[in-house]
């Protein structure tokens, strides 16, 4: 069975409709800052308060979220209640709209409140999205140290060196 088509706008819409507070980070955030590297998942850092985890649970139920693994790309069912979500620090999921990764404390950061300080509030594919600053994306990718992150870091640093988005030409 193949994975559903990657439709990030639908993921953003469902999260918004359910009132989930989160910051977009990772490859999709880098793409919005000008990275030329494609990504096929959405990485979010949600607020960890109980009301937000309840909202996130409802959004995941709406998207029929399942745990994604390489061995089971169609996903494995799981109880995505607020209690269950709070027990894990990273959730790799597959939804009706493609891959969604949830992490509560991305490498190099202390989580939602840390990333909120420099967030950019954008409209992405018609949906409101709080996007981590490029400096925070770089900080996280550098700390993660994965080969795929090391590949994109020189380009992201070059973009970062050009200044804030409104100053880039």
Secondary structure, DSSP 8 states (H G I E B T S, - for coil): -------HHHHHHHHHHTT--EEEEHHHHHHHTT------EEEEEE--SHHHHHHHHHHHHHTT-EE--STTTT-B-----HHHHHH-SEEEEEETTEEEEEESS-TTS--HHHHHTT-EEEEETTEEEEE--HHHHHHHHHHH--HHHHHHHHHHHHHHHT-SGGG--
